[in-house]
């Protein structure tokens, strides 16, 4: 199982803020055991200071965290990603955060 992040090419307004929203639609068929994790920028933009510089959790660290949980239940994936962000920031998060995870089951 691989991990692939498909994010927006550039920042966009929050959902519901405008009726003019340019979205792409797609369809993915998941095999049993495969899953999807969707999250807001509050996860990737969790931040801390290192040597006076602002460092973000970022997509690479999130992808590595997800890759380490190939058979973990979706609710635990959500909890673990939040813990990852809080551990990275060494405290509470500065931004709102939404994480949704689900996994396909056998028919």
VEXGU-559384 format. One record per residue (C-alpha): y, x, z; residue number from 1; residue in three letters; chain. Coordinates in Angstrom, 1 decimal, decimal comma. Each point is the difference from the previous one (the first is absolute). Example, Ala and Ser with C-alpha at 12.3 -4.5 7.8 and 13.67 -1.06 7.14 Angstrom:
BEGIN
ATOM      yy      xx      zz  torvex  pado  drennu
ATOM    -4,5    12,3     7,8       1   ala       A
ATOM     3,4     1,4    -0,7       2   ser       A
END
This chain:
BEGIN
ATOM      yy      xx      zz  torvex  pado  drennu
ATOM     0,0     0,0     0,0       1   unk       A
ATOM     3,4     1,3    -1,0       2   unk       A
ATOM     3,4    -0,7     1,3       3   unk       A
ATOM     2,8    -0,9    -2,5       4   unk       A
ATOM     3,5    -0,9     1,0       5   unk       A
ATOM     1,9    -2,2    -2,5       6   unk       A
ATOM     3,6    -0,3     1,2       7   unk       A
ATOM     3,2    -1,0    -1,5       8   unk       A
ATOM     1,6     2,6    -2,3       9   unk       A
ATOM     3,3    -0,6     1,7      10   unk       A
ATOM     1,3    -1,9     3,0      11   unk       A
ATOM     0,4    -3,7    -0,4      12   unk       A
ATOM     1,6    -2,8     2,1      13   unk       A
ATOM    -2,1    -1,6     2,7      14   unk       A
ATOM    -2,0    -3,0    -1,1      15   unk       A
ATOM     1,8    -3,3     0,2      16   unk       A
ATOM     3,5     1,6    -0,1      17   unk       A
ATOM     0,5    -1,0    -3,7      18   unk       A
ATOM    -1,5    -2,3    -2,6      19   unk       A
ATOM     0,3     2,8    -2,6      20   unk       A
ATOM    -3,0     2,1     0,7      21   unk       A
ATOM    -1,7     2,1    -2,6      22   unk       A
ATOM    -3,7     0,2     1,0      23   unk       A
ATOM    -3,1     1,2    -1,8      24   unk       A
ATOM    -3,2    -2,0     0,4      25   unk       A
ATOM    -3,4     1,4    -0,2      26   unk       A
ATOM    -3,6    -0,8     0,7      27   unk       A
ATOM    -2,6     2,2     1,8      28   unk       A
ATOM    -3,6    -0,8     0,6      29   unk       A
ATOM    -1,3     1,5     3,2      30   unk       A
ATOM    -3,6     0,9     0,5      31   unk       A
ATOM    -1,6    -0,9     3,3      32   unk       A
ATOM     1,3     2,4     2,6      33   unk       A
ATOM     3,2     0,9    -1,9      34   unk       A
ATOM     3,3    -1,0     1,5      35   unk       A
ATOM     3,7    -0,1    -0,4      36   unk       A
ATOM     2,7     0,9     2,5      37   unk       A
ATOM     3,6    -1,2    -0,6      38   unk       A
ATOM     2,9     1,2     2,1      39   unk       A
ATOM     3,8     0,1     0,1      40   unk       A
ATOM     2,1     3,1    -0,1      41   unk       A
ATOM     0,1     0,0     3,8      42   unk       A
ATOM    -3,3     1,8    -0,1      43   unk       A
ATOM     0,8     2,7    -2,5      44   unk       A
ATOM     3,5     0,5     1,3      45   unk       A
ATOM    -1,0     0,4     3,6      46   unk       A
ATOM     2,0     3,2     0,9      47   unk       A
ATOM     0,3     2,8     2,4      48   unk       A
ATOM     2,1     3,2     0,3      49   unk       A
ATOM    -1,6     3,4    -0,6      50   unk       A
ATOM     2,2     3,0     0,3      51   unk       A
ATOM     3,1    -2,2    -0,3      52   unk       A
ATOM    -1,2    -1,6    -3,2      53   unk       A
ATOM    -1,0    -3,6    -0,5      54   unk       A
ATOM    -3,7    -0,3    -1,1      55   unk       A
ATOM    -1,6    -3,2    -1,2      56   unk       A
ATOM    -3,7    -1,0     0,6      57   unk       A
ATOM    -0,1    -0,5    -3,8      58   unk       A
ATOM    -2,6    -1,2    -2,5      59   unk       A
ATOM    -2,2     3,0     0,2      60   unk       A
ATOM    -0,6    -0,2     3,7      61   unk       A
ATOM    -0,6    -3,8    -0,3      62   unk       A
ATOM    -2,5     0,6    -2,8      63   unk       A
ATOM    -1,8     2,6     2,1      64   unk       A
ATOM    -0,1    -2,4     3,0      65   unk       A
ATOM    -1,5    -2,8    -2,2      66   unk       A
ATOM    -2,5     2,4    -1,6      67   unk       A
ATOM    -1,3     0,8     3,5      68   unk       A
ATOM    -0,9    -3,7     0,6      69   unk       A
ATOM    -2,4    -0,9    -3,0      70   unk       A
ATOM    -2,1    -2,4     2,0      71   unk       A
ATOM     2,3    -1,1     2,8      72   unk       A
ATOM     0,7    -3,7     0,4      73   unk       A
ATOM     3,4    -1,2    -1,4      74   unk       A
ATOM     1,5    -0,9     3,4      75   unk       A
ATOM    -0,8     3,5     1,3      76   unk       A
ATOM     1,5     1,6    -3,1      77   unk       A
ATOM     3,3    -1,9     0,8      78   unk       A
ATOM    -0,1     1,2     3,6      79   unk       A
ATOM    -0,9     3,6    -0,9      80   unk       A
ATOM     2,8     0,2    -2,6      81   unk       A
ATOM     2,5    -1,2     2,6      82   unk       A
ATOM    -1,3     2,5     2,5      83   unk       A
ATOM     0,3     2,7    -2,6      84   unk       A
ATOM     3,7    -0,9    -0,6      85   unk       A
ATOM     0,7    -0,1     3,8      86   unk       A
ATOM    -1,8     3,3     0,6      87   unk       A
ATOM     2,0     1,6    -2,9      88   unk       A
ATOM     3,3    -1,2     1,4      89   unk       A
ATOM    -1,1     0,7     3,6      90   unk       A
ATOM     1,3    -3,4     1,1      91   unk       A
ATOM     1,0    -3,5    -1,2      92   unk       A
ATOM     0,8    -0,5    -3,7      93   unk       A
ATOM     3,6    -0,3    -1,2      94   unk       A
ATOM    -0,7    -2,4    -2,8      95   unk       A
ATOM    -1,9    -3,3    -0,4      96   unk       A
ATOM    -3,6     0,4    -1,0      97   unk       A
ATOM    -2,5    -2,3    -1,8      98   unk       A
ATOM    -3,6     1,0    -0,8      99   unk       A
ATOM    -2,6    -2,2    -1,6     100   unk       A
ATOM    -3,5     1,2    -0,6     101   unk       A
ATOM    -3,1    -1,8    -1,4     102   unk       A
ATOM    -3,4     1,0    -1,3     103   unk       A
ATOM    -2,2    -1,8    -2,5     104   unk       A
ATOM    -3,3    -1,2     1,3     105   unk       A
ATOM    -3,3    -0,5    -1,9     106   unk       A
ATOM    -0,3    -3,5    -1,5     107   unk       A
END
